Amino acid sequence: MIFKLPEVMDYGLGPTPSSWTAPLAYVEWYTGLKSAAEPVHNMYSIKKLYCTDHTPSGSVIPLTSIRQSCMLFPAFGYNKVIDPTWTTDNVLDSCSSFLVNNWQNMYSYKTIW
């Protein structure tokens, strides 16, 4: 999620700090990439990181800290059983293991692979 904090607070506190005017992003964290891609498809596998209360680990960071987006898709494993409840609207919340698509475009290939 990309957002910006208000420039003025309505609580009688006056103007907000100048650092609040920069666009921010809420991101959920995943494991880092391994030193080598998976041998079958040459893509990297990652897992979602969770807090101690089993909620996804996330942070608010400056938008300027983001270098690029990437395409994730569920890692089905070797049994290739797809959960029928997964949809494009809920799969990022329902699945915990993903593959990073470094074949999405030339830029992804050059920066992720």
N, C-alpha and C positions, 0 to 999 in steps of 0.2 A: 504494500500500500504506500502510495506517495502522498504526502500532505505537507501543509505549512501551518505553523502555529500563528495565532492572532497577533497583530501588531500592538493592539491595545487591550488590556484586561478591563472588564467591567466591574472589578471589585475594589475600585478606588486605589489601586496600587500603582497607577501611572503607566508609562510606556514599558513595554517588555524589553529585555536585553536585545542588543543588536544581533546577537548570534541566533535569535529565534526567527529571523526573517529568511534564513536559508531554507530551501526545501529539504524535507526529511523523508526517510523511507522506513517502514517497518519490515523487517526481514526475519524469516525463520531459519535457524541454523541447521546445517547438515555436516556430516563428517568430511574431512578433507579428502582430496583425491589420493589414491594409493600411488606408489611409485611406478606401477605398471597397470595397463588396462587389462580387462578380462580377455583371455586368449581367444574365446570363441568369436566375439564380435568386435573386439578392439574398442570397447567403450568402458568407461570407468563406472564402478558401482559406488553408491553413497547411501548412507542411512540418515534418517532424521534424528536429530539430537533432542533429548527430553530433559526437562527439569526433574527435580526429586519428587514433585507432585504429579508426575506423568503428563504434564502439559508440554506442548512443543516449546523448545528453547528459542526465544526471539529477542530482538533488540531494535531500538530506534537508532538509526545512523544517518549521517549527512548523505544526501543523494549523491554528492560528488565522490563519495567513497565507493560507489558501484561502478565497476569497469564495463560489465556487460551482463546481459541476461543469458540464460541457457535453458534448453529444453530438457525436461525430465520426463521419463515415462516409467511406469512400474516395472520392477524387476520380478518377473514371474517365477524365476527359478527353473530348475530342470524338470519339474513335474508339469509345468505349463498350465496349471489350473488358474483360471481367471475368476476372481470373485465377481459374481453377477450383480452385486449391489454397487460396484464401482461405476461412477459416471464421470464425465468431464468436469462436473461441478464438485465432486467430493473425493476424487482419487488422491489428491495431494494431502487430504486430511485422513483418509482411510488407510493408505498404504504407508509403510515405513522404509521400504527399500526401493531405490530407484537406479536407473541408468542415466548417465549424462550423455546426451546426443551430441557427440563431437563431429558428427557427419551432417549436421543441420545445414551448414553453409561454409563457405571457404574461410570466413573469419573465425568461426567456431573451431574448425579443423586446425587452423594455424595457432590458435591461442589455447585450446584445451588439450589437443592431442600432443 
